[in-house]
Structure formats: C-alpha cells, structure tokens
Amino acid sequence: MEHEGRLRFLRRAAHRPRRRFRRGVYLLPSLFTMGNMFCGYACVVYAMRGEYETAAPFIGFAFALDMLDGRIARLMGAESEFGLQFDSLADVISFGIAPAVLSFAWGLNSLGRLGWAAGFMFVACAAMRLARFNIQGMSGGDKRYFVGMPSPAAAAVPAATVYAYPWGLFDYREALPALAMVLVPAILMVSTIRFRSFKTLDLRARQPYTVLIFIAAGIVAVATHPRFVLVVMAYSYLASAFVGMAITRFKYRGGRGQVSDSSLPVSTSEPPARDSAAR
C-alpha cells in the first residue's frame, strides 16, 4: 500500500502541467522603454554635474517615450508580462529616482537631511504608485481615471520647475518652499484622488478641424515659451483633480438640496419630522 501511494504521488507530479515561459521580447516597444530608461539615467548624470537646464528636459523626453511604448504595444498586439515589468522598472528610474536626484542637486541639498529625506519620499511614493497601478491594471477598473497622480505627471512638476529656474537654490530659506514641489506630488501619487486619464481618447476617430488648430497652437506655445507653458501644464494637471472634486461636491450638494426641498410636505402647520439616521 505504501509503495502504491508513492507511485501515485510520483505519477501526479509527472503529469502536472509545467508553466512555460516564452523566450524573446517584442523589440519595438522594448526599444522605447529602453529609451525611457536612458533619459532617466541621463537626467541623473547631468544633474550631478550641475547642468540642470540640460537635465530637466530628459524627464519630458522620458514622458513622451513612456506614452509611446504602451500605445505601440497595444497597436501591435505586442503586450506581454515582461513588457509590463520592464516598463515599471524604467518608470521607477525616470519618474522616481531622476526627479528626486534632480530636485536634491538643484536646491534641496541646502536643507541637509531634510532635503534628501524629501527626495527619498518621492522615490518611495513613485515605486508604490507603480506597484499599485500594476495591481489595479490586472483587476480592471474605470480607465477614464487614475487612482492617484500618475508618476510621469508627478515627475513633470519638479522637472518643469527646475527647467523654468535652472540657476538653483543655495540658501535654505529659498529651498524650504521647494519642499512642496517634491512632497505634494509624492503624496498625491499614493492618494486615492482621481486624476483624469487620456487613454480613452480614440485617435482613429474623426475629429473636427478645430482640434488640429488647438494642437498647432499648443505646439507653437511650447516652442516659443517652453519654460512658462510647461510649468503651467504641469501645475494645471496637478490642480485639475482638486477642481474636479470641488465641482463634483458642488453638484452633489446642489442636487441634494433640490431633492430635500421637493420632498417637504405642503402643509406648514407642523414642522416635518427629521430622520436622525439620514444625517
């Protein structure tokens, strides 16, 4: 009996299906992800050399490459588990480590331990944001919104600020307000505040000709006044979530007030009784 039990166990182990991993990678999306990673590394190198005006735009280049690699993978049907993990690791470098090092070398180093602690907070929040995004992507959800600020948009806040004022901060009194430039996006990345996503835009659908005019105007604005326009775009997206929350609460309160007014009884001889459980 004991011998038969061992044979049964070995037979089950032999017939157990093995998980096979596909060899090779999809080259074109991986090249864009590699370019994203290179831009983050280049930003760190130039920031350590004190060339902030050169370092900051590399985060913007990484932003563009990060948008392209996902869209190209979806259009080609080249999505894979390797591509997902590779993209997340590249994003930690380009949108976590690179903006943190750039901000520290640019001005937070004058704050000592407080400065590098703020930089590490940004890196940690970016890593947690990306890990949570991967889990939420597997479970589905509303694709119109991001839960928490996306890490590329959060990295754009310090990058645009440094690009607008590339001369650096050398006094701790000047660097104290710059803590908000790093800590506010870091907290928003791990928050549950919803930020608008543009993944649902259908680029293959027909659009009015005025859309091309607005796109052309945006390109001209960035080309002629890049420092001002990029700062406005970065901080406008950061503030858009709070504006959306305020509008939603205003509409909710207005609708609730109309419902409560219509539900009041016509007779005014006695005040209507209120349900305490409805408060």
N, C-alpha and C positions, 0 to 999 in steps of 0.2 A: 504493500500500500504506500509505504513511504517512497519507494522507488518510482511508482506511478505518479505520485504527487510532484516529484522533482521533474519528471519528464513533461508533465502538463505545464509546469511553470516555464520550462525551457521552450516548449512549443509556443506558448503565448508570447514569450519575449522574441522568438524568431519571427512570428507573424505580425508583430507590432509594426505599424507603418512608420517609416522614418521620414523626418521633415527634411526636405531637400531645399537647399538654397541655390538660387540662380546665380551663376557666375557672370561677371561682367557688369558694366554700368551703362546707362544711357549717356552718351558722350556730350551731346549739345547742352542739355540742362546742367550737367555737371560742370561744364566749362564756365557757364555763367555763375554758378555757385562758387567755383574756384576764383573767378574774378572778384566776386563779392568779398571773399576772404582776403584776397590780396589787397584790396582797397582798405580794409580794416587794419591790416599789418602796416601798410604804407602810412596810414594816419598816425599810428603809434610811433613809427620811425621819425617822421617829420616833426611830431610833437616833442619828442625827446631832444631833437636838435633845435627847438625853439622857433621853427618855421610854421607858425600857427596858420598863417594865411594860405599856405600850401596844404597843410594837414587837414583842415576842416572840410574842404570840398570833397575829399575822398570818402567821407561818410555819405555825402549826397550821391556820389557815383555808386557806392555800395547799395544805397536805397534803390536806385534805378535797376541795378543788376538783380537785386532780390525780387523786384516785381516781375522782371522778365523771365527768370528761370522757372517760376511756378506756372506762369501763363504758357510758356513754350512747352513745358512738360505736359500740361493738360491738353494743349492743341495737338501734340504729337502722340498722345496716349502713352507717354513715357514716364508715368508716375510709378514710383517704387518706394519700398520701405527704406532702402539705402539713401535715395534722394532726399527723403524727409529728414532722416537723421543727419545727413551731411549738411543740409541747408540749416538746420537748427544749430549745429556746431559753428558754422560760418557766421550765423547771426549773433551768436554769443561774442565772437571776436569783433565783428564790425559794429554792432549796436549795443554792446555791453562794455567790453574792455577798451575799445578805441575811444569812445566819447568820454569814458571815465579818465583815461590817461591824458587825453587832450585837455579836459577841464582842470585836472590837477596841475599839469605843467603850465597851463595858461594863467592860473590865478589862485587855485585852491591850495597850492603848496605854501603860500604865505600864512595859511591858517594852521600849519603843523599837522598834528594828529587829527584834528577835526576835519581837515581837508582830505586826507587820504581815507578817513573813515567814511566821509560822504561819497567819495569815489567808489569805495568797495560796496557801499549800499546800492549804488546804481548798478554795478556788475551783478550783485546777488539778485536784485529785483528783475533784471533783464533775463537772467537764467531761469528764475522761477516763472516768469511770464511765458517764456518759450516752452517750458515743460508743460505748463497748464494749457497752452494753446494746442500742443500736440495731443493731449488727452481729450480736450474738447472737440478737436477735429475728428477723432475716431468715433465719438459718441454722437456727432451731428450737432444740430442747433440752428439758430437763426443766422444765416450767412449775411444778413444785412448789417449786422453789428458785431464789433469785437467786444468781448468782456475784458475790460481793462485797456489801457492805452497800448497800441502796438509798439513793439520795441523799435522799429525803424523811425516811427514818428516821435517817440521819446528821445531817441538819439539825435534827431534833427533839431531839437530845442537847443542843447549846448553847442552843436555844430554851427547852427546859424548865428548864435550869439557870438561865438568866437570869431566867425568869419566877418561879422559886422564890426567887431572891435578887436582886431588881431594884435594890438600892441601889448596886451597882457595887463595883469593886476599885480602890483608889487607891494601894496600896503594892505594889512589885514582888515582895515576899516573899509576899504574898497571891495575886498573879497568876501566879506560877510553877506552882502546881498546876493552874491553869486551862488551861495549855497542853495537858494531856492531854484536856481537854474538846473541843478542836479537832483535835489531831493524831491521836488514836486513831480517831475516826470517819473522818478523812481517809484514813488508811492502810487501814482496813477496806473503804473504798469501792473501792479499786484492788486489793484482795487477791483470792485465789481461794477464800476461805472461803465456804461456802454458808449462806445465810440463808433461812429459811422464807418461802415466798410464799403468799399467801391468794387468789391468782387462781383456784385450782381449786375454791373454795367455790361450790357451786350454791345461789344464793339462791332459786331457784324450786322446789327440792325440799322436801318435807315434813320438818319437824324436830320433835323433842319439845317439849312446852310448857316444859320446864325451861330451854331455850335463851332464851326470852323473859324468864324470871326473871333469868338471869345478865346479859342485856343491860340490863334495867331497873336491876339492882344496879350495873352499871358506870356508867350514866348518873347515878345518884344519887351515886356516889362522886366522879365528876368534878365534879358540880355543887356538892357540899358541901366537898370538899377538893381543889380543882383543882391547886394547886401540888404537893402531895405525890404525888397519883395520877399526874400527867403525868410527873413525874421518874421514878417507879417504872416506868411503862410504857416510857419511852424507854430507860432503862438496862437494863431486863429484856430488851428485844429485842436490845440490843447484846450482852448476855451469853448470850443463848439459843444463838447459834452455837457458842460455846465449850462450853456444856453439852452440846449435841448431839454435838460432836466427841468429848468425853470419854466419853459414853455409847456411841458407835459403837466407839471404840477398846477400851473395856472389854468389849463384847460380842465383838469380833473376837478379842481375846486369850483370852477365856473359851472360845470355840468352838474356837480353835486348840489350846488346852491339852487339851480333851476329845478331839480327833481324835488328837493325838500320844499320849495315854495309851492309847487303844483300839488304836493301831497297834503297841504294844510287843509283842514276842514273849512267849509264855507261859514258855518256858524261861529260867531265871535262871543257867545255868551260865556263860554268857559275856555280857558287856555288848553290847548291839546296836550295830552299826556305824552311824555317822552320815555322811550325805552332806554334804560341805562345801559343795556348790552350793546346798543348801537353806537355808543361813543367811541 
